């Protein structure tokens, strides 16, 4: 990572000054809603940062830290990586799993960082995550609405077998699947094609359900209030 | 109660909100063309519900149960209940119906006239009729920033109203692929909450009970919405 200026948590009165076009220290109130029907989000990692930093980039290989998030829901590595590079990081604002249909609201002081990124693993998936890469933080105060799509980290074959995924108690897995994929088809971060699943709980090719564990993009809504 | 899907538009006058004869200076009239284009492969869209309202009304909230009026639209393609809300909900100042079914590849347009001081927001909804309870819908779209002649275009994602189980049975799909029941007051989905739709499975993808085929599947966006201020 390149060197970056860290303003940290210094709150300045410039946030509300008029005409300060190039300096836009701002407090952001962010609401993320899990808008899927039956997919769970592991703890979110959210960062405000400059143009030199990326949490992930489509078409590029995932970092080991992104892989840990996408395959196991562990955000500690990503959080350290981003924090050490100078980003302002918010970890786990929902205090655990964000269930389908549930929203979490939190604030982040973006200082004079221009970009916002976030991610969280999708359960049940092999290496799927909801993500936002370098959204330009608006300079004008107001309420901004977006949708967020799912990505595949490209680090693990989507075999959709229970033994290849975290097994939290709130997800019912099938068994005896033969496996959907045996190899990674695209080893760069890419748009997730969704789970396939099947209707055979004790066999078939997947241990996931084709009715409960599918989704279409997008998977979340995001509302950002720039104060 | 059971209702079959009606393939006719509710007879709501499109011009009901036009300016009256007397020139009351306090009443402003802004007129908007609202167009929806069906981008799906084989999902006719039910007649549009187009509503103008203030900030206190929302057509739906993600993660929350649907209103019964939205359930009528999402399960049965009926927009009459949503449109009738303007008579009972003071937050809704104008509501109008589309001109009929919007077939794949086609579009429909309605005109709505509002007083921007009363209602600066628009909501639009329409059912994907070859589903249990899928709809395209947007709510709380601000009209305030459009100047005369300007347009706003956006993609419409497909939502699941959360009011009916997605069993894909012919008996529960009101569109031509099923010919079954539309609205049913029972809420038997896995969770009674609006979410992005997870897509249909279809018989071709292994759901043997499904009345739907591969060409009834959809990806987002399901439709395109264009709002043009014309006055």
Interface residues (C-beta under 8 A of the other chain):
Chain A: X33 X34 X35 X36 X37 X38 X100 X101 X102 X103 X147 X194 X198 X199 X210 X211 X212 X214 X215 X216 X217 X218 X219 X221
Chain B: X62 X63 X64 X157 X158 X160 X162 X166 X190 X191 X193 X194 X195 X196 X197 X198 X199 X201 X205 X206 X207 X208 X218 X219 X220
